[in-house]
Amino acid sequence: MKISDIQPIAKEPVLYIKKIKTLVIADLHIGIESELRQQGLNVPSQTQTMLKKIIFLCEKYKPKNIIILGDIKHNIPSSTIQERKDVKRFLEEIKKYSTIDIVPGNHDGNIHKLTSEDIILHSSKGYIIENIGFIHGHRWPSPEIMKSKQIIMAHIHPTIMITDRLNHRSFEPCWVRTRFDKIKVKERYPNSKNPEIFIIPAFNRFCGGAPINKDGILGPLGKIIDISKSKIFLLDGTLIGEINNL
């Protein structure tokens, strides 16, 4: 698969893989609003907003498949009644436009109870299509995934911290394009071909995230990723640069 076949959609936290006509999204965290309300933040449900956005993209790109890289639901270990209803409705609506594959994330316990039989649930260790590995990112991938040419992952809700001249800080969701440290990856995966990694921003805008230019890349893979050479792109496609130059 050529890099040109794997493209972020401008101004959206969505990846489009042209060769296999596939949209990739992650970190919907349906139901997060209930947690935010408990913290004193009265925010509207994002389920309908996210649904309208993905339907618009389906009508525009006409994908054959949609891959959801985990954390469809938010509350763990259990879910609210409203969250269960929203997850079911979201999946039932978008499967009218495309087949759906899901790689469960760390928030997706019992997600099989909320999906119909025609939605494919994969191992949380990931799966492969056309030499691309798809993972959520909260677990170490399988050795087979590490032999892929590219890996697409989520989980960390990547953001970049921007500080202006008055020392005011703002946080922007971003794409990360990076690779593993050659020595560290060989220690854990001797047969790895050191694939290129694409990290997807959270689809739900209320998820927040850890700024990678401050906190690095969290999760197990952060231990073997060469963070210093990671390239950062804003949602509008602007190349911010490599981490070690920020």
C-alpha positions as a LaTeX table, in Angstrom:
\begin{tabular}{lrrr}
\hline
Residue & $x$ (\AA) & $y$ (\AA) & $z$ (\AA) \\
\hline
Met1 & 0.00 & 0.00 & 0.00 \\
Lys2 & 1.42 & 3.40 & $-0.99$ \\
Ile3 & 1.41 & 6.23 & 1.54 \\
Ser4 & $-0.65$ & 8.27 & $-0.92$ \\
Asp5 & $-3.45$ & 5.70 & $-0.54$ \\
Ile6 & $-3.71$ & 6.48 & 3.20 \\
Gln7 & $-4.99$ & 10.02 & 3.60 \\
Pro8 & $-6.56$ & 11.99 & 6.45 \\
Ile9 & $-9.74$ & 13.79 & 5.39 \\
Ala10 & $-9.15$ & 17.54 & 5.65 \\
Lys11 & $-10.48$ & 19.09 & 8.87 \\
Glu12 & $-11.90$ & 15.76 & 10.06 \\
Pro13 & $-10.45$ & 13.14 & 12.46 \\
Val14 & $-11.11$ & 10.51 & 9.81 \\
Leu15 & $-8.76$ & 8.49 & 7.63 \\
Tyr16 & $-9.63$ & 7.39 & 4.11 \\
Ile17 & $-7.81$ & 4.49 & 2.48 \\
Lys18 & $-8.48$ & 4.89 & $-1.20$ \\
Lys19 & $-7.29$ & 1.52 & $-2.49$ \\
Ile20 & $-9.70$ & $-0.46$ & $-0.30$ \\
Lys21 & $-12.38$ & 2.28 & $-0.11$ \\
Thr22 & $-12.37$ & 2.33 & 3.67 \\
Leu23 & $-13.06$ & 5.02 & 6.26 \\
Val24 & $-11.28$ & 4.68 & 9.60 \\
Ile25 & $-12.46$ & 6.35 & 12.81 \\
Ala26 & $-11.70$ & 5.82 & 16.48 \\
Asp27 & $-12.47$ & 6.91 & 20.03 \\
Leu28 & $-16.14$ & 7.78 & 19.78 \\
His29 & $-16.59$ & 7.45 & 23.55 \\
Ile30 & $-20.37$ & 7.44 & 23.24 \\
Gly31 & $-21.73$ & 8.25 & 26.70 \\
Ile32 & $-18.86$ & 10.45 & 27.89 \\
Glu33 & $-21.36$ & 13.26 & 28.48 \\
Ser34 & $-22.74$ & 11.53 & 31.59 \\
Glu35 & $-19.27$ & 11.55 & 33.16 \\
Leu36 & $-18.74$ & 15.20 & 32.25 \\
Arg37 & $-22.07$ & 16.15 & 33.82 \\
Gln38 & $-20.98$ & 14.49 & 37.07 \\
Gln39 & $-17.99$ & 16.82 & 36.96 \\
Gly40 & $-20.26$ & 19.84 & 36.63 \\
Leu41 & $-20.01$ & 20.28 & 32.84 \\
Asn42 & $-23.39$ & 20.39 & 31.13 \\
Val43 & $-22.61$ & 19.29 & 27.57 \\
Pro44 & $-25.00$ & 18.04 & 24.88 \\
Ser45 & $-24.81$ & 14.49 & 23.59 \\
Gln46 & $-22.40$ & 14.13 & 20.70 \\
Thr47 & $-23.91$ & 10.91 & 19.34 \\
Gln48 & $-26.20$ & 12.59 & 16.81 \\
Thr49 & $-23.48$ & 15.04 & 15.76 \\
Met50 & $-21.01$ & 12.20 & 15.15 \\
Leu51 & $-23.66$ & 10.18 & 13.34 \\
Lys52 & $-24.47$ & 13.05 & 10.97 \\
Lys53 & $-20.78$ & 13.56 & 10.27 \\
Ile54 & $-20.06$ & 9.93 & 9.41 \\
Ile55 & $-23.22$ & 9.68 & 7.27 \\
Phe56 & $-22.13$ & 12.80 & 5.35 \\
Leu57 & $-18.71$ & 11.23 & 4.74 \\
Cys58 & $-20.29$ & 7.94 & 3.67 \\
Glu59 & $-22.46$ & 9.74 & 1.13 \\
Lys60 & $-19.44$ & 11.65 & $-0.16$ \\
Tyr61 & $-16.82$ & 8.85 & $-0.30$ \\
Lys62 & $-19.14$ & 5.83 & $-0.66$ \\
Pro63 & $-16.85$ & 3.48 & 1.31 \\
Lys64 & $-17.19$ & $-0.27$ & 1.11 \\
Asn65 & $-16.10$ & $-0.57$ & 4.71 \\
Ile66 & $-15.84$ & 1.42 & 7.93 \\
Ile67 & $-13.25$ & 0.44 & 10.51 \\
Ile68 & $-13.75$ & 1.63 & 14.08 \\
Leu69 & $-10.53$ & 1.38 & 16.06 \\
Gly70 & $-11.96$ & 1.07 & 19.52 \\
Asp71 & $-13.53$ & 2.94 & 22.40 \\
Ile72 & $-16.94$ & 3.11 & 20.82 \\
Lys73 & $-18.50$ & 3.37 & 24.27 \\
His74 & $-17.15$ & 5.31 & 27.22 \\
Asn75 & $-18.24$ & 4.08 & 30.63 \\
Ile76 & $-16.43$ & 1.09 & 32.14 \\
Pro77 & $-17.00$ & $-1.55$ & 33.32 \\
Ser78 & $-20.76$ & $-1.01$ & 32.89 \\
Ser79 & $-22.75$ & 1.28 & 30.61 \\
Thr80 & $-25.73$ & 3.53 & 31.20 \\
Ile81 & $-29.05$ & 2.61 & 29.61 \\
Gln82 & $-28.81$ & 5.68 & 27.36 \\
Glu83 & $-25.28$ & 4.78 & 26.32 \\
Arg84 & $-26.31$ & 1.28 & 25.29 \\
Lys85 & $-29.20$ & 2.69 & 23.26 \\
Asp86 & $-26.97$ & 5.28 & 21.59 \\
Val87 & $-24.26$ & 2.77 & 20.67 \\
Lys88 & $-26.78$ & 0.39 & 19.13 \\
Arg89 & $-28.48$ & 3.17 & 17.18 \\
Phe90 & $-25.20$ & 4.63 & 15.94 \\
Leu91 & $-23.98$ & 1.28 & 14.61 \\
Glu92 & $-27.34$ & 0.34 & 13.11 \\
Glu93 & $-27.50$ & 3.63 & 11.23 \\
Ile94 & $-24.01$ & 3.61 & 9.73 \\
Lys95 & $-24.16$ & $-0.03$ & 8.68 \\
Lys96 & $-26.86$ & 1.07 & 6.21 \\
Tyr97 & $-24.03$ & 2.69 & 4.25 \\
Ser98 & $-21.18$ & 0.22 & 4.65 \\
Thr99 & $-19.93$ & $-2.92$ & 6.30 \\
Ile100 & $-18.38$ & $-2.37$ & 9.74 \\
Asp101 & $-15.26$ & $-3.83$ & 11.35 \\
Ile102 & $-14.46$ & $-3.13$ & 14.99 \\
Val103 & $-11.19$ & $-3.50$ & 16.88 \\
Pro104 & $-12.27$ & $-3.24$ & 20.55 \\
Gly105 & $-10.56$ & $-0.71$ & 22.80 \\
Asn106 & $-10.05$ & $-0.58$ & 26.54 \\
His107 & $-13.51$ & 1.02 & 27.02 \\
Asp108 & $-15.32$ & $-1.62$ & 24.95 \\
Gly109 & $-16.00$ & $-4.35$ & 27.48 \\
Asn110 & $-19.08$ & $-6.38$ & 26.44 \\
Ile111 & $-19.32$ & $-4.46$ & 23.17 \\
His112 & $-20.43$ & $-7.74$ & 21.56 \\
Lys113 & $-23.75$ & $-7.32$ & 23.40 \\
Leu114 & $-24.37$ & $-4.06$ & 21.56 \\
Thr115 & $-23.52$ & $-5.20$ & 18.02 \\
Ser116 & $-25.47$ & $-7.24$ & 15.49 \\
Glu117 & $-24.11$ & $-10.40$ & 13.88 \\
Asp118 & $-23.27$ & $-8.66$ & 10.60 \\
Ile119 & $-20.77$ & $-6.35$ & 12.35 \\
Ile120 & $-17.33$ & $-7.98$ & 12.53 \\
Leu121 & $-15.55$ & $-7.89$ & 15.87 \\
His122 & $-11.80$ & $-8.55$ & 15.72 \\
Ser123 & $-9.26$ & $-9.35$ & 18.41 \\
Ser124 & $-8.14$ & $-6.39$ & 20.52 \\
Lys125 & $-4.63$ & $-7.27$ & 19.33 \\
Gly126 & $-5.63$ & $-6.06$ & 15.88 \\
Tyr127 & $-6.01$ & $-7.42$ & 12.36 \\
Ile128 & $-4.51$ & $-6.89$ & 8.90 \\
Ile129 & $-5.85$ & $-5.77$ & 5.51 \\
Glu130 & $-3.61$ & $-5.25$ & 2.46 \\
Asn131 & $-0.47$ & $-5.24$ & 4.62 \\
Ile132 & $-1.91$ & $-2.57$ & 6.95 \\
Gly133 & $-2.28$ & $-3.42$ & 10.63 \\
Phe134 & $-5.25$ & $-1.97$ & 12.50 \\
Ile135 & $-5.09$ & $-1.72$ & 16.31 \\
His136 & $-6.59$ & 0.37 & 19.08 \\
Gly137 & $-3.27$ & 0.80 & 20.87 \\
His138 & $-3.93$ & $-0.13$ & 24.50 \\
Arg139 & $-2.33$ & $-3.57$ & 24.13 \\
Trp140 & 0.85 & $-4.89$ & 22.60 \\
Pro141 & 0.04 & $-5.87$ & 18.99 \\
Ser142 & 0.42 & $-9.42$ & 17.76 \\
Pro143 & 3.72 & $-10.31$ & 16.03 \\
Glu144 & 1.81 & $-10.56$ & 12.75 \\
Ile145 & 0.66 & $-6.95$ & 13.04 \\
Met146 & 4.28 & $-5.87$ & 13.50 \\
Lys147 & 5.17 & $-7.39$ & 10.13 \\
Ser148 & 2.81 & $-5.00$ & 8.36 \\
Lys149 & 4.04 & $-2.16$ & 6.19 \\
Gln150 & 1.89 & 0.38 & 8.06 \\
Ile151 & 0.02 & 0.40 & 11.36 \\
Ile152 & $-2.98$ & 2.58 & 12.08 \\
Met153 & $-3.76$ & 3.10 & 15.76 \\
Ala154 & $-5.78$ & 5.30 & 18.12 \\
His155 & $-6.16$ & 5.27 & 21.92 \\
Ile156 & $-4.02$ & 8.25 & 22.90 \\
His157 & $-6.31$ & 11.03 & 21.51 \\
Pro158 & $-3.26$ & 12.89 & 20.18 \\
Thr159 & $-3.15$ & 16.65 & 20.69 \\
Ile160 & $-0.43$ & 19.26 & 20.36 \\
Met161 & 0.10 & 21.96 & 22.98 \\
Ile162 & 0.64 & 25.40 & 21.42 \\
Thr163 & 2.01 & 28.25 & 23.57 \\
Asp164 & 1.80 & 31.86 & 22.35 \\
Arg165 & 3.99 & 34.86 & 23.25 \\
Leu166 & 1.85 & 35.60 & 26.30 \\
Asn167 & 2.36 & 32.05 & 27.52 \\
His168 & $-1.28$ & 31.18 & 26.79 \\
Arg169 & $-1.66$ & 27.50 & 26.05 \\
Ser170 & $-4.10$ & 25.94 & 23.65 \\
Phe171 & $-4.52$ & 22.31 & 22.66 \\
Glu172 & $-5.27$ & 21.15 & 19.13 \\
Pro173 & $-6.11$ & 17.62 & 17.98 \\
Cys174 & $-3.50$ & 16.30 & 15.59 \\
Trp175 & $-2.35$ & 13.43 & 13.43 \\
Val176 & 0.92 & 11.70 & 14.23 \\
Arg177 & 3.06 & 9.95 & 11.64 \\
Thr178 & 5.96 & 8.09 & 13.19 \\
Arg179 & 8.04 & 4.90 & 13.43 \\
Phe180 & 9.42 & 2.64 & 16.09 \\
Asp181 & 12.87 & 2.97 & 17.53 \\
Lys182 & 14.82 & 0.38 & 15.50 \\
Ile183 & 16.65 & $-1.10$ & 18.48 \\
Lys184 & 13.73 & $-1.16$ & 20.92 \\
Val185 & 11.29 & $-2.69$ & 18.46 \\
Lys186 & 13.70 & $-5.50$ & 17.57 \\
Glu187 & 14.12 & $-6.35$ & 21.24 \\
Arg188 & 10.39 & $-7.05$ & 21.59 \\
Tyr189 & 9.53 & $-8.05$ & 18.01 \\
Pro190 & 12.61 & $-9.61$ & 16.36 \\
Asn191 & 10.76 & $-10.18$ & 13.09 \\
Ser192 & 9.25 & $-6.71$ & 12.87 \\
Lys193 & 9.68 & $-4.79$ & 9.62 \\
Asn194 & 9.46 & $-1.51$ & 11.55 \\
Pro195 & 6.19 & $-0.33$ & 9.99 \\
Glu196 & 5.22 & 3.30 & 9.67 \\
Ile197 & 2.60 & 4.32 & 12.24 \\
Phe198 & $-0.39$ & 6.63 & 11.82 \\
Ile199 & $-2.10$ & 7.75 & 15.03 \\
Ile200 & $-5.70$ & 8.94 & 14.62 \\
Pro201 & $-7.27$ & 11.82 & 16.60 \\
Ala202 & $-10.39$ & 11.09 & 18.66 \\
Phe203 & $-13.63$ & 11.28 & 16.67 \\
Asn204 & $-15.50$ & 12.69 & 19.69 \\
Arg205 & $-14.39$ & 16.29 & 20.21 \\
Phe206 & $-15.12$ & 16.11 & 23.95 \\
Cys207 & $-12.54$ & 13.40 & 24.58 \\
Gly208 & $-9.60$ & 15.70 & 25.20 \\
Gly209 & $-6.16$ & 14.15 & 25.04 \\
Ala210 & $-2.59$ & 14.18 & 26.24 \\
Pro211 & $-0.33$ & 16.67 & 24.40 \\
Ile212 & 2.37 & 14.56 & 22.83 \\
Asn213 & 4.91 & 17.41 & 22.84 \\
Lys214 & 4.56 & 17.43 & 26.63 \\
Asp215 & 3.56 & 13.93 & 27.74 \\
Gly216 & 4.88 & 11.86 & 24.84 \\
Ile217 & 2.96 & 8.91 & 23.45 \\
Leu218 & 1.12 & 7.04 & 26.18 \\
Gly219 & 0.34 & 3.33 & 26.19 \\
Pro220 & 2.59 & 0.31 & 25.64 \\
Leu221 & 3.70 & 1.29 & 22.13 \\
Gly222 & 4.96 & 4.61 & 23.43 \\
Lys223 & 7.81 & 2.65 & 25.02 \\
Ile224 & 9.22 & 1.65 & 21.65 \\
Ile225 & 8.15 & 4.53 & 19.36 \\
Asp226 & 10.83 & 7.01 & 18.31 \\
Ile227 & 8.93 & 10.05 & 19.58 \\
Ser228 & 11.67 & 12.54 & 18.65 \\
Lys229 & 11.15 & 11.98 & 14.92 \\
Ser230 & 7.35 & 11.90 & 14.99 \\
Lys231 & 5.76 & 14.26 & 12.47 \\
Ile232 & 2.74 & 16.25 & 13.65 \\
Phe233 & $-0.10$ & 17.44 & 11.40 \\
Leu234 & $-3.11$ & 19.55 & 12.38 \\
Leu235 & $-6.56$ & 18.49 & 11.21 \\
Asp236 & $-6.42$ & 21.00 & 8.34 \\
Gly237 & $-3.29$ & 19.28 & 7.03 \\
Thr238 & $-0.74$ & 21.81 & 8.32 \\
Leu239 & 2.60 & 20.16 & 9.05 \\
Ile240 & 3.72 & 21.44 & 12.45 \\
Gly241 & 7.04 & 19.60 & 12.23 \\
Glu242 & 8.87 & 16.90 & 14.12 \\
Ile243 & 8.58 & 16.69 & 17.89 \\
Asn244 & 12.28 & 17.28 & 18.44 \\
Asn245 & 11.99 & 20.63 & 16.64 \\
Leu246 & 9.00 & 21.92 & 18.60 \\
\hline
\end{tabular}
